[in-house]
Amino acid sequence: MTDRVLQSSHQAIKQGSKSFATAARLFPSEIRDDASMLYAWCRHCDDEIDGQVMGHGAVGLKAEIGAAKLRELRERTRSALDGAAQDNAVFAAFQRVARRHAIPAEDAMGLLRGFEMDVEGRRYDTLADTMDYAYHVAGVVGVMMARIMGVESRDVLRRAQDLGLAFQLTNIARDVVEDAGGGRVYLPARWLEEEGVATGAVADPANREAVARVATRLVAAAEPYYESARWGLRDLPIRCAWAIATARGVYRAIGHRVVDAGAQAWERRISTGRASKAALLALGGLTALRSGTFDRLRAPPPRPTLWTRI
């Protein structure tokens, strides 16, 4: 019998994130299913707030419409967490995952707090402000994904948070012009001011060089979080470590391509091609192998003094 909830979840990750879908195929089947169901819920919530489909074609919503959608998402999510029967495949999927892995309500509601920042039109003056947003829309997702893989250690959950933070900083750098066109600027306003760019002028082609310098700075800020995240791989099952190491490599490569492209970074959406993904998949396997062998023979280095919520 066809499991429509699971089927729709697999379709969501396939359409919504080619980068993560590539890595997710490496998970053991049960973890892949649960990761897909969690992703489907995250993707749906994001799409609802942005007025888009599978992460594409964002049109932005009026504040009152966004607020109403946010209330509905919170009500449905709370209902799923409380164990009520769900008639929507997305929330039925989330309910399965939340039950199976005892995902705390604060994690789930933390994601929705990030979308509330979008609805409110929050301004991000400093890097710490941007990191706060990144935590709520991605860092907490890393934590929930880690719980699916059986992680309970606070230190390892913190490393998972770090990877989510790094992913989001990369996404912000890659999508800065598109986001600005929709009225959302996540780059630290003070960094933009240092370059002589007003937050309302980020999408102006005349400011591409200056914006590229700020994006480069943000990509650099992601690096210590990518490095910290590597030390969480040693505590994951080998296939999970391979999947996460691959995703880490793909997103990190996207950030480097944004830097290399400079002012031309937003002429088209930057991604990694099939050949690059294949190479990064192989490299991810080697990283996972090292993490599961040599890295386990020694204590991980202390996590640097980085921004954190855990």
N, C-alpha and C positions, 0 to 999 in steps of 0.2 A: 504493500500500500504506500502511495506517495506521501511523503511528509512535506506538506505544502509550506509549513513554517520554515523548515530547514531549507527547502528548495529556494524560497524567496530570499532567504538570508545569503545563500551562496551567490545568487544572482546579484544581490546588492553589492557585495564586495567585489565581484567581477566587473561591474559597471562603474562603481564609485571610486575605486583606487587600484589602478593597475600595478602600482608599485607594491602596495601591501598584499595584493592578491598573489603576486609572484612569490613572495616570501611565505604566505599562509599555506601554500600547497605543500610546504615541507613539514608542517605540523603532523603529528599522529592524527588519525581520523577524528577521534573524539574531541581533541583540543581544537582541531581545525573547524569542526562544526560549531563548537561553543564560541570560538573567536569570531566566526562569521555571524553568528546570531547577535553577539554583542556589537559588532561593527554595524550591523543593519539598524539597530536601535540608535546608535550614535549618528549614523548617516541620516536617518530619518529626522531626528531632532534638528540637526544642522540645516537640512534642506527646508524644513518647515519655517525656521527663523529667517533664512536667507531668501526664501521664495525661489528656490532652485530645484533641479532634478539631478540626483546622484552627484552632487557637488559641482554641477555645471549650470551656466545660464542664470546666475544670481541676478535678481532684479531689485532686491531691496524691498522692504515692506514699510508702510507707514507705521509710526510708533504704536498707535492704538491697535492696529492689526497684529503687529509683532507681540505686543503685550498679551493680547487675547490668545494667540497661539502658544505663548509660553505658559500661560495658566493651564491650558489644555494639556500640554506636554507634562507639566508637573502633576496634574490630576491623574493622568493615565499611568505615569511612571509610579506614582504612589500606590495606585490601585494594583499594579502588577506586583510591587514589592509586598503589598498586604495580602497577596494570594487570591485576589478576586479573579473570576473567569475573564479571559480576554477575547474579544471578538476581532481584534486587529493583529495580523501576523507579526508585525514589528514588536508589539508589546508582549505578545505571547512568547516570542523568541527571547526577549529580554527577561521575562519571568522565569523561563527555564534556566537560563544562565545564572540569574541572581539566586535562585533556590539552590542549584547544584553546587555553587561555589561560595555561598553565604556572602555575597557582595553587600557591603554596608550601604545603607541608604545615603549616608553622607557622601560616598563616592559618586553615586548616581546623581544625586542632587547637586553635587559639585560641578558636574558637567553642565547642568542646566543653568547654574549660576554664571558660567562663562557666556552662555547665550543671552542671559539677561544683560550682561555688559554690552552686547551688540544692540539689544533693544533700547537700552538707555542712551546709546551713543556716547559711551564713556571715552574720555580723552586719556591718552597715555603719554605723560610728560617724561617719565624716566624709564630706564631699562627695567627697574624693579616693577613699574606699572605694567610694562609689556609682559614681564615674566609672570605676574599674577594672572593675566589673561591666558597666557600660554598654559599655565598649570590647569586652569579650569576647563579649557577646551581640549587639552591633549595630555598634560602630565597625569591627570587623574585617570585618563583612558589607559595609559601605560600601567598604572597601578592595578586597574581592573583586569587588564590582560594578564598581568603577572599572577593575579589570584586564580585565574583560569588555569594557569600552568602549575598550580599548587604551591605558589610562593606564600610563605607566612612571615618570614624574617623581615623585620623593619628595615634593615640595611639594604636588603635586596629590593624591597618595594621602593626604597628611595632611589636606587639605581634605575628601576623601571620608570619612575617619575622623571628622572633626568633624561632618559631617552625620549619620552614624550615631549619634554620641554625642547630638546634639540630639534625634534621633528617639526614642532610648531614654529620655532624661529626660522627654520629653513623654509617652511611654507610661506611665512610672512614675507621673507626676502624674495621668494619666487613670484608671489602674487601681489606685490605691493601696488603696482599700477592698476591692476584690475580691481583690487579692493578699494583703492582711492577713488576710482571711477564710480563706485557704488556708495561713496561717502564714508568709508571706514579706513582709518589710518592707524596701524598698529606700531609703526616705527616710533621710537621715542621722540616726542616733539622737540625736546632740547637738542637732540642730535641734529634734527632737521634745521633748527634755528641756527646752530653753529655753521651750517652750510648755506644759510641764507634762504631756506625754503620754508614757506608757510605751509601748515598742514593742509590747507585748502588748495594748494598748488602742486601737490605731489604728482598728480596725473599729467601735469603740463609737460609736453615734450621738451620745452625749453629747459626743464630742470633735470633731465635724464642723468647727466653726468654727476650732479650733486646727489641725487637720489641713489645712484649706483654706489657712491662712496659710503652712504649711510647703510645701504643693504650689505655691502662688504663688511662693514663693522658689525652688523648683526650676525652674519654668518660666522665671523670670528668669535663672537660671543657664544655661539652654539658649540664650539669645539670642545671646551672642557666638559660639557655635559655629555657629548658623544663619548669622550674618553672615560668618564665616570661610568657610563652605562656598560662599557665593555666588561667591567669587573663584576657585573651582575650575571653575565653569561655562565660563569663557572658553577653557579648553583641551579642551573636549569637542566632538565633532561636534554640529551644531546640533540635530538631532532628539533626541540624547541629552541635550543641555543643556535642551531643552524638557521632556523627561520628568522629569529630576531637579529642575528648577526647580518643576515642578508638584507633585511629591511634597513638596518642601520647603515649598511654600505650604500644602498641605493639612495636614501635620503641625503646622506652626507655628500655623495657625488653630485646630486642636484644642486646643493649649496655651492659646491666648488664651481659648477658650471655657471651659476649666476654670477659669481665673482669674475670668472674668466671672460664672460660676455660683456661685462661692464655696462655701458649705456644702452647696448643692444639687447640686454637680457629680457626685455619685455616686448620685443618685436613678435615673438611667438612663445607659447608656453614651453618652458624648459622641462625636459624629461630625459630618461635614459632609454636608449634603443635596445633592441633584442640582444645584440652582441654584447653591449655593456652589461645588461642584466645577467647574461649568462656568465660573464667574467666575475661579476660581483657575487653571483650565487656560489661559484667555485671558491672565491675568496672567503665568503661567509662560512663555507664548510671548513676551511682551514682554520679560520678564527675560532669556530666552535670547537674544533678538535683540540686546539691549543688551550682553550679555556677549560675544557673538560679533562685535560691531562696535566700539563705543566703548571697552569694557574692554580690548580687544586693542591699542588704540592707546597704552596706558600700562602701565607695570609695576604689578603688583598690590601693594597695600600689604603691608608685613611682617605675617606672622601674629602676632596679639597673644600675649602670654604666657598660654597656655591649657594645660590638662592635655593630655598627649599620650603615646602609646606608640610613635609613629613618629618 
